[in-house]
Amino acid sequence: MITSCDEAVARLRAVPGLSCCARPLFVLPLLRTGCLSAVVSVEGADAGWEGEFGARFHALEPDSGVRDHTSLGAGVHEVLRRIAAAGNGGTGGGWRGRELALLPYTAMKPEWRAALDALGTRLEEPPSRLVLPVLGDKRAQRAWLRSVGAVTPSDAVVPVLDHRELRRRFGDRYVVQTPMGSSGRGTHLVTDEAHLRPIRRVGGGPWLVSGYVEGVAVNLHVLVSADSTVRVLRPSVQLTRVEGIGAPFGAYSGCDFAAPALLPPLALARAGAVARRIGEALAALGYRGLFGADFVLDGERPLLLELNCRMQGSTWLLGELELAEHALPSALRHVLELYGHATGGEPRTDAAGAVQLVVRHTGGPVRVAAAPGGGLHRLKDGRLQYCGAGFGLLECGPDDCVLLQLPSPGTVLLPGVPLVRIVARHTLTTPDGSALTAPGRQLVDVLRAGFVLEPLEEPVGSAAAW
């Protein structure tokens, strides 16, 4: 059983590692520990990451010059296709005959594997992962969650979106979800007939329709070990409805690992018990590794919304806390468990100062003429003061913030894409995650003022993505 970070790193460094993800930030614990040799992603790495972590980054956005809503699957496949098209005289030359171990953020897609085979890369993968179709479809997943004892919001699967009937059944506000989707994509709050028209145009039904519950959104990481042990990790408040940061309803806008200290202890304890029960049910089916459980707190009653059976957009930040505490990061434990190496050690579940906040572009397509610089900053006298290089939470002091994933000048931004990710030890939102604090509002305003955005006169070629 692997219990120390040194032992885990030695095991994972035996073969150069490869990860495929939406943005390199999501695998930061693997980068910090030197476990990755290559990262293929949609968004590019921030300045200085290649030198800091000794890895090669291959991304779609720097080549296309567009930050849009390209999916993870399509983005990674396009990057690999471009590497192959470059041939041996270009960046593709470093892949032929190379052996890489997949350190998965999410499951390898068949088209990625085929592209790597075409490049002549020898890929070492975890043993065949258990495929649980019931968890891939939100409609089937909700029914399965209830079958193992979880309490969920009231819901129905409907082939037709009839506002009059749905309002009669669920009230003036209800939530419509497409069967697939993550990070809030495909999730819609409906209050009138007009909200249903664009959902119908896109299609994707039958839809899962749920009653809307006004409450705090809480996420729990859970680790299912190779020996079937289930461990519940630190909770975080999910920032999904913060006004003033440009996010539509349900869109993932970050998390706060300190805010759970201000929530009802009984509600958190109940959520933890449910998460453990779900983990035990998944373990019995053969599932291994991390999964995330999303709850909404209805007073002291946690309602389970859905599971994310993979690493999550908050796993990297949890890993930063774990590294600061000299603990084995959950991201490394996840990969080791997938390879069948059981990991030991009880995780901490206490609240801790760690926040990430995603600020999005509002308005039509634009080109970035100027943008604030990334790295470590401090807000002083109403201005952002650059304090040096910063890659995540570990560089932050109590009053600092790190700015990540800022678009380069010349990049085209489509509506709703992230402008910047703010990382800090101090809170930026109210405890329920619904509004910016005064310092958070000031920081967001200063950041937005640092952008110069030029409207585009001609349509963007990839605009169909949004």
N, C-alpha and C positions, 0 to 999 in steps of 0.2 A: 504493500500500500504506500502511495506517495503522499507525504505529509509536508514536505518543505519546498519552498520556491526553488532552491538550488537543485534539488533532485528533479523537479518538474522541468526546469529549464534544460538540464543536461539531457533528459529524455527527448525533449522536443527539438533540441538543436542537432540531434543525431543525423538528420537529413534536412537540408535547407527547406524552409517552409514557404508555402503559398497560401494566400487568402484572397477570396473574391468578395467584395462588399460594395455597398453604395458609396461610402466615403471612408478613407483611411482611418479617420478618427475612431471608427467603430472597432478597430482591432488594435487600439493604442497599447493595451497591456501586453499583447504579443510582440509589439514593436519595442516597447520599453525594455523587455527582457531579452531582446535579441533573437527571438524565435522565428522571425520572418525574413526571408530573403527577397520575396517579390509580393507585391500587392496589385491586384487588378480591380479597378473601381470605376464608378461613373464620374464622381467629382474628383478633382486632383488633390494631391497632398499640398499642405501649406509650405511656404518657403522655409528651407532649412531642414525639412524632415528627412530628406535622403541622406544628408551628411550626418545628422544627429543619430539616425537609427541604422544606417548602413544597409538599407534596403532599396530595391528598385521599385519605382511606382509607375504604373501604366494606367492612364485614365482617359476617358472619353472627352471630358470638358475642355482640357487644354488644346486638344486637336480640333474639336468642332467650333470652339469659340462661343458656345451657347450653353447656358445653364437653363435646362428645361425639366420636364417631368419624366424623362426617360426612365423606364423601369430598370431595376437591378439586372434582371435576366437579359433584357435587350441590350443594356449598356455594356455589360461584361462581354457578351458575345461579340458586339461590334468592336470592342478593343482588341480582342483576340483575333478577330478577322483582319483588323488593320495591321497587327503585328505580323501575321502570316503574309499579308500583301507586301510588306516592306522587304521580305526576302532576306537572304543571308547577308546581303550588303547593308541592311539596316538593322533596326532593333530586333527583328525576328531571328537574327543569327545567334543570339545568346540562349535560345530556347531548345534548339535541336540537340538531342542527346543528353539533355540535362535531366537530372532526377530531382523531383520536388515532392515534399510531403504536404498534402492538403491539410491545412489547419482551418477548419470550416467555421465561418461566421454563420452561414446557412448551408443547406444541402447543395451539393454539386448538381448542376443541371446537365442533362444529357448533351445538350448542344455545346456547353463549355468543355465537357470531356472530349467530345469529338474534335473540337477546335484545337485542344492541346495535343491530342493524338496526331492531328495533321501537322502540327508544328514539330513533331518528333520528340515531344517531352514525355519522359517516363514519370507518371504520377502515382505516388503512393497514397492510398485513401484508407479511411477507417473501414472496418468490416461493414458489410452491407447494413445500412441503416434501416430500421423498421419503418415501413410506410404505413401510416394510420390514416386512411382516407377520411375517417370520421372527423379528424381534427383539421382537415384542410378546407372544409366547407363550413362557413359560419352557421348555416342552418342545421346541419347534422351535428356539429360540435355542441351547439346549445342544448340539443336533446340529450346528447351523451353526458354533458355536465350534470344535468338533472338526474340522469339515471344512476350516477354515483354519489348522489346526495347533496349536490350544490344547489343553492337557492339563486335563481336568476330573475331578471325582470320578466314581467308578463310579455309574451310574444306570440307571433303567428307567422307561418310561411304562406305567402299569398302569391298567386300567379298574376293577379291584376291589382294595380294600385288605385283603389276607389277611395278618394278622400272622405266622402261622406260616411262610408262604412267604417273606415279606419278611425275617423274622429269619434264616431259613436262608440267604438270598442276601446280606444286607448286615450281619449281625451283630446284637448286642444293642441297638445304637442306630443309628437311621437317620432321615433327614429327609424329610418329605412336604411338597410344595408344590403349591398350586393353580396353574393356568396363568397367571393374572394376579395382580398384587399388587406393592406396593412398600413400602419402609421396614420390611420384616419381616412385613407383613400377609400371611396365607396360608402362612406357613412354620412348620412344627411339628416338634419333636424328639419322636420316638416311642421309648419303651422297653418298653411293654406294650400289651395289647389295649385297655385303658381309654382310652389316648390317641387311639385311632382312632375311637372312637364319636362324639365331637363333630365330627370332620372329615367323617365320612360323613353326619351329619345336615345339615351345611351344604351338602354336595355340591360340585360344581365339577370333577369328574373328567372324563376320566382324569387322574391325578395324576403328577407327576414325583417319583420316589422316588430318593434318593441316599444313598450311604454317608456316615456321619458322620465328619468329619475333625477331630481335636482339634488346633487350631493358631491362630495369630494371624490375625485378619482384617485385610486391607490393602486400601485403595482407592486407585486411581490415576485422576486426571483426565487426559483426553487431548483435544487440540484438533485437529480436522480443518479445515484452512483452505480457503478458496474456490479456492486454486490447488493443492489436494490435498496440501499439505505437512502432515505429521503431527508434532505436538509432544507429548511426554509431560511432564506437570507434576508438582508435588510430591506424594509419597505421604503418606497418613495411616493411622494405625491406627484401625480402626472399633471403636467401643465397642458391642458387641451382646450381651454376656453378663456384664455387671457385676452382681455380687450387691449387694443393698441399695438399689437405686434404683427398684425396682418394675417392671422391664421383663420381659416374657415372652421366651422363647427367640426369637432372631432379630430382635427389635424394635430399630430404630435408636435408639441412646441417645447419639450424639455421635461425636466424633472427636478425635484427638490428632496434630498435625503435628510434634511433637517426638519422639514415641516411635519412629519409624522409624530414628533414629540408633542405637538399641539392638538393632536386628534384624540378622540375618545379611546382610552386603552382597551376597553372591552371590545370595541369594533375591530381594532387591529388584531387582538387575540383571536377573535372569531374568524377573521380573514386568514390568519396564519393556520388555524386548524383546518379550514376548508382547503387551503393550498396544499397542506400536507396530505389530506385525504385524496386530493386529485393526483398528487405525486405518487402515492401508493398504488392508485388505480393504473396509472401510466406504467409504473415499474412492473406491475403484474402482466401488462401487455408487452413488456420487453423494451420500453423506452429508456434511453440513457442520455444524460447530459442536462443542460439547463432548459428550463422553460419559464415563461413569464405568465402570471395570472393577473388580469385586469379586473379590479372591483370598483364599484361605486358605493359609497357609504350612505345608506338611507338611515340617518340617525346613528344608532349603534348596531344596525343590521347591515352586514356586507352582502351586496348582490354581485355575483360573479358574471362578468360580461363576456370574456373570451380568454383563450390561451394563445400564447405565441410560442410555438415549439421550436425554439432556436435561441441564439443570443439575441439581445434586444438593443435598441438605440441608447439605453441607459447602462448596459453591461460594462462599457468601457469606463464610465464614471465610477461605478461601483468598484471596478478594478483599481482605479486611482486611489480610492480610500484604502483598499486592501494593501496595496503596495506601500502606502504611507505607514500602515500598521505592521508592516513586515509579515503579512499573511500571504498565503498562496492565492493569487487572483482567481476569481470565479471563471474568467475567460479561459485561463490555462486549465483549470479543472474540467471545464466543459470539453475541451479538445481531448484531454487525457482519457476522460470517461468514454468518449466516442471510440477511442482506440482500445478500450477494454482495460485501461489501467485505473483501478480504484484509487480514489484520493481520500485522505482522512483529514480530520480537524474540523471542529465545530465553528461555524461562521458567527461573527458578531451580528446582532440584530438591533443594536442601539442606534438612535438618530445621530447623524454626523453632518457637518457643514460641507455640502457639495451640491452645487446647482448648475444646471445648464439651461439656457434659454435661447430658442431659435426665433430670430426676427426675420420676417418675410417681406419680399417686395410686393407692394400694392400698386395697382395701375396697369397700364398696357405694356407691351414689349418696349424695352429701352436698351441702349448701349451704355455701359459704364465708362464715363469719361474720367472720373477720379473716385477713389475709395479710400477709407481709412486703412492704415497699415495693421497687419496682424501682430500677434505676440502679446507680451505682458504689459498691461496698462493700469493706470490709476486715475480716477476722476478727481481732479483738483481744480478748485475755483471755476467750475463749470466747463472745464476743458479736459480732454483725455491726454494724459502724460505718458509717453512711452517709457517703459522701465526695463526693457530687454527682451531677449528671446523667451518664448513661452509656448509649450506644447499641450498643456492640459492643467489639471488641478494641482499637480505636484509643484509647479512653479509659483502658485498663487500664495501670497500672504493674506492676512485677514481682510485687508481693504483693497486688494487687487482684483483684477479680472484678466482673463486671457481671451483674446478675440481670435476666432478660428473660422476657416472656410469662407473668407471674404473673396469675392470675385475679382479677378485681375482687370485693370483698365483695358477696355476694348471688348470685354465679354458682353454678350447679349443676354439679357434676363427676360424670361417669360413670366407672365402673371403668377404670383403665389409662390415663387421659388425662394429658398432661403437667401437672405442677404448676409447674415453673420450668425455665428453661434457664440454666445457669451458663456464663459465658465467662471465660476466664482465660489468662494467659501461662504460668502454672506448671502442672505436671502434677497431675491429680487421681486418676489410676488407675495401676496397675502397667503396665510396658511392654507386656505382652501384652493389656491391655485387659480383664482378667477380674476385677479387684477394685479397690476404692477404696484409695488410700493412707491413712495415718493422718490427714493434714490434709484429704484429700477426705472421709473419713468424718465428721470433726468438722464440716466445713462443711455436709454434707447433714443431719446430726442437728440442727444449729442452725436450719437452714432449716425442716425439718419441725416443729420445736418452735414456730416462729413462726406456724403456721397454726392457726386454730380452725375445725373442720369439724363441721357439725351433720348427723346422719343424717336422711334424708328419710323421712317416714311414708307419703307417697303416691308411687306410681310416677311417673316422669318421662315426659312425652308422647313424647319422642324416644328413649326407652330401647330401642326396637326396633333402633336403630342399633348397639347393642352386644350 
